[in-house]
Amino acid sequence: MSNQTATKENTLVGGWTAYRPLTAEDKAVFEEALNGFVGVIYTPEQVATQVVAGTNYRFKCSASVPPSDVVWEAIVEIFQPLPGQGKPHIVSITKL
């Protein structure tokens, strides 16, 4: 079978999963990548992943800048390298 074979979750190999609730592992990756990030507060609500040479994460977040009550949605993309290859880091942040 080719690399385009669908998995049991109906996701193509190398493709993105559907958004789902976060696991404890997802939350740990998010917190490590945003450690020391200042200004906007991002609160992850759902995540989609893509397995590559490591893992790409797309976190759907609510975002705000305290003390303002204004809240918007954003996608925070994070790359988690393979074990021993480095720490997770922010790739991009997109305001929706």
N, C-alpha and C positions, 0 to 999 in steps of 0.2 A: 504494500500500500504506500501511497505517497505521503509527503509532509502535509498535505491538505486534508488528511483524514480527520473526521470529527471525533472528538472524545465523548465520553458519556454525558458530559454537561452540554453537548451540542456546540462546543467551541472549537474552532479550527486550531490545530497545533500552531503555536506562535501567535495566535489571535488573543484578543482581550476577552476575559470572562464578562458575564453580566454583573452589574453592580449588586452587591450583597452587604449584609450587616458585617461590621468589623469583628475580627477575632482579637484575642489578647496579643497575638503575634503581630497582627496588622497595626494595632495601637502602639506597640513597642517600636516598630519601624518608623511610624509617623513621629512619635515623640523624639526618637534619636535624631532623625533628619532635621527637625525643627528646633532642636536644643540650641538656645542662644539667639533664636530668631526674635527680633523685637519689632514693635509697631502694631501690626495687625494681629489679632488673635484668630486663629483658624481652629474650628472644632469639627473634626471628621465625623461624618454621618453614615457614609457608605463607601465601599471600595470596589474597584475592578483591578484585576491583575493580568499581567502578561509575562510568561516565562520566556526569557531570552538567555544570554550568558549572565544570569542573575535574574532579578525580578523587577519589572516595572510596576508601579502602583499608581492608580488614579484615585485620589480621595476626593469625594464630593463633600465640601465643607460649608458650614456657615462661617461668615467672617465679620469682624467688627473692629473698630478702633475705639477703645474706651477713652473717655467716659461717654462717648456718643451712643445713642440708642439705635443708630442706623445699622442694619444687618443686611448682608448680601450673600449670594452663593458664589463659590469659587471652586475650581478644580486645582488641587495641588498634586503635581506629578513628582514622584520620588523614584529613584533607582537604587535598588539594594544589590550590590555586587555579590558574587559567589563568596562563600565562607573563606576568610583569609585574604580577600581581595580589597578590603576597605569597608568603610561605613556607608550607610544609606545617606543619600544627599538629594536636595531639591533639584529637579530638572527644570520645572517651570511652574508658574502660578497664573491661572487664567480666571479673570473675573467674569462671571456669567451674567 
